[in-house]
Amino acid sequence: MLHHEMNSPFRYAGGKFYARKLIFEYIPKHSYYVEPFAGGASIFFAKTKVSKNWLNDMDKDLMNCFITIRDNPEKLIEMLNGEEATKERHNFYKNGFIPQDSLESAARWYYLNRTSYSGIMNTKNCYWGYGDKYSMRPENWGGNIRRTSKKLQEVKLTALDFEEVIESLVSEKSTNEVFLFIDPPYFSADQDKFYTHTFTKDDHIRLSEILKKYSNHIRFLLTYDNTDEVRSLYDWAHAIHNKEWNYTINRTDDQKNGTKKKGTRYKGKEIFILNYEMLLEQLTLL
């Protein structure tokens, strides 16, 4: 049973919403949970919150929105109060609105994310993609923000390079109970279309090298696209599992359950890379 299960407050391209149950099968017991590439943080929001939690992402606007939701939810709700989901307002927030502070920046980010196709925030591909039948309506945004704020209390939120996050964990010497869920941009995908920060081939190599360096100090589950290059980079890992799951994309690609109309069905195909052995007594009860 999933305790405190909730959806991410955001729509996020490449998020692991539909792979949650598969991922949970591989999460060991831990008291310190870390996501170096948080994105929409679907796994964090779906799982039981442990005593220490750290969400990190290089996207400063994304993390500013998370921080605002954690620390100033009512101010953000007040700023978005009365908003309507229209192409005109979407265009205004995308092209006309210039934030003057972190609160306005968070409001802009939240509005665009909830009304853009697939939650894509890269300006070149940030298109209108809201539908009343499938998307969370503006009148429900306040409740969404409050629920999210409650779960984010006492969660560490940063916008650092992944290497800094991992080095910090090792230096803390509290690594026995640390578990990292690592979901970097795909190796082979044309990710420039989706994300505001690019992840180069050198970055993929750098990630592999630091995880190998500290493999005896931290436990991680790494999700990647199934390519020969990735398999070669992680041929030192304890295990590599092929995984598939079904997911559906409606016109708005929202994470709303219970819609009667079915969208196009796809199959997610990735590999799960682990550096630990899964024993039954190590499994966390989510």
N, C-alpha and C positions, 0 to 999 in steps of 0.2 A: 504494500500500500504506500502511496506517495503522500507524505505528510507535508502540510503547508505548500502544496503544489499551486503554482500560479504561472501564468504566461509572462514572458518578457513584456515590459511596457512598450517595447519598440518592435517594429517590423525590420528585419535585417537580412540582407542578401547573404546566402550561404549559412544561415543560422542552423542550429541542430535541433530545432523544435521537433521534427518528425523522427529523429533518431534517438530521442530521449531514453526510451525503454531499453534499447540495445546498449546504450552507453552506461546506464545504471547497472547492467549486469557485470560491468568490469570495474566499478568503483570500489576500492577497498575501504576499510574503516580508516577514518582520519579525523583529526580535530582542527586541522588548518587546511582550508580549501583555497586554491589560487587559480585564477584564469589570467594568463599573460596576454591573451588575445580575446578580451571579453566580448566585443561586439554587442549583440543584444543580450548576451549572458543567459540564454534559454536554460542551460543546465543548472546554473546557480539558482534561478528562480523556481525551477521545478523540483529541486532536491531539498532535503531537510537541511536547515541552516546549522552549521557547527559553531564551535566557540570562537574561532578566528576565520575571517574570510577576507580575501583580497581580489578585487577586480581591477584589471589594468587594460588599457588600450591606448595606442599611439594617437588615436583620434581625439584631440583636445576638446572639440565641440561636443562629441558624444559623451565624454567623461564629465564635462561641465554640466551637461543635462542630468546625468546621474547624480552628481554632487548637489545640484539644485533641488532635485526631487528628494534626496535624502535630508538636506538641511533646511530647505525653504519651500516645502510642498504647497503651503497655503498661498504663498505669494505667487507661485507659478500658476496655481489654479485660478487665482484672482485675475491674473493677466490674460489667461486663456478663456475666462468666463465670457459667454456670449458669442464666442467665435462660431462661425459657420464653415462647413467644409464645402468650399466652392472653388472653381477654377480661378476665379478672380482673386480670392484671398491667397490661394496657393501661389499664384504669380506674384502677388504683392510681397509675400514672405520670401519668395525665392529671389526676386529681382529688385524690389523697391525698398524693403525694410532694412535699415542699417542699425543693428543692435548697439546700444550705448553702454551696456553693462552686462555682467554675466547672467543676470536674470532675463534680460531681453534676448540674449543669445540662446539661452535654454528654451525660451518660449518659441523662438523661430525654429530651432532644431526640432522640437517636439511636434509643432504643427506640420512642418514639412515631412517628417518621418511618418506621421499618421495618415497623411494624404497623398504621399507619393507612391508610384507603382513599385511594388516589392520593397518599399522602404529604402530604395536606392538614394543615397544622399550626395553622390558625386554630381556636381552642378551640371555637367554635360548631359547626364542621363537621369536627372531628377525630374521625372514627368508626373503630371497629375494621374492619380490612380486610386481614387476613392469611389466607393459604391455603397449606398445606404444599406443594401441587403447584406453586405459581406464585411464592411469595415466598422470599427468601433466609432460610434457617433460622438460628436463633440460634447454632448451632454453627459456622456459617460467617462470623459477623460479625467474628471476630478476624482472619481472613485478609483480609477486606474492608478493615478498618481499617488493617492493616499495609501493604497495597498502596497505599491512599490516602495514608498518611503518607509513604511513599517518594516519591510524585509531588509532594507538597506541600512537600517540603524546599526552603528558600530562596525560597518563594513569599510575596509580601507579601499579608497578609490584613487587611482593614479593614472597619469598619461605618460608612461615611461617606455623606453626601449625594452624589449623582452629580456635582453641580456642583463640589464640592470636589475630587473625583478628577480631573476634566477640567482644572480650573484648575491643579492641581498638576503635571499632565503638561506643560502648556504652559510653566509656570515652570521646569521642569527643563531645557527647551531640548534635549531628547533626542528630539524628536518625529519625526525622519526615519524612524526604524526602529520607531516605535510603531504598533500596530494595535489598535483597539478593537472587540470584538464586543459589541454593545449590544442587550440583549433585555429591554426594559422591560415592565411589565404592559400588557395590551391596552388600547387606547383605549376600546373600547366594551363590554368584558366586565364582568360583575358580579364584579369581582375581590375585593370585600370578603369574599366567601365563602371564598376560597382563601388569601389572604395576611394576615399579621399586621400589615403596614403598608400603608395605603391610598396610592394614587397618584392625585392629583386631576387635573382638567383643566388647572389652572394648572401642575402639575408637567410634564404633557406639553408644554405651551407653553414652559415654561422649558427643557426638554431640547432642543427644536427651536432655541430662540434661542441657547443656548450652543454647540450644534454648528455652527450657521450662523456664529457669531462666530469660531470657531476652525477653520473648514473648511479653511483653507489651511495649517493647522499639524498637523492630525492626520488619519489615515485611519481610517474606521470603516465597518463593516457593521451596519446597524440592521434588526432584524426587527420587524414590526408587523402588526396585523390590517389587512385591506384595507378602509379606509373613506375616504370623501371628505374627512373632516376631516384624517386623517393625510396624505393626498396633498397637500392644500392646505398643511399645515404644512411639508412638505418639497418644495414645488415648485421650490426652489432647488437641490436635490441633483443630482449628476451623472447618476444613473440610478435608476429604480424598476422592479424586476422582479416580475412575478406568479409565485408559486411554489406548487406543490401537492405533497403527499406523502401516502402511505398510512401509517396507524398503527392498531394494534390495542389495544383495552382489554380485558384480562381483569378478573375480579372484583376483583383486587387491583391492577391497573394497574402491575404490576411491570415492571422493565426486564430481565427474565430471558429469554435467548434459548433456543430449542430446545424450547419446550413444544409438545406435540403437539395439545393442544386449542386451537382458535382462538376468540378472543373476538370481540367486535363490531368491525367494521372501520369506520374513519372516514377522512376526507380532511382533512389540514391545508391550509388556504389562507391564505397570508400574502403580504406584500410584503417584498422585500429592498431596502433603500435604501442606496446607496453614494455616497461623495463622491470616488471615484477611478476611473480608467479601468483596466480589467483588460487587461493585455498578457500574452501567453503566457509571456514571460521573467520576469514578476513573480509568477507563481503559486508558491506554496510547495509543496514536496513533503512531503506529510503521511504 
